[in-house]
Amino acid sequence: MPDITGQLLRHLNSDLMNAIFTSNAWCATSTKAEISFRIASN
């Protein structure tokens, strides 16, 4: 019997890491955009 739980955990873990990485990247880019917007509007 194949190790389905291990595969499932790895799959879920990579999905979770992707979600965290994506949200972190989105936060970083939106913060940069906000900072440059504030600099431009000053």
Secondary structure, DSSP 8 states (H G I E B T S, - for coil): ---HHHHHHHHHHHHHHHHHHHHHHHHHHHHHHHHHHHHHH-
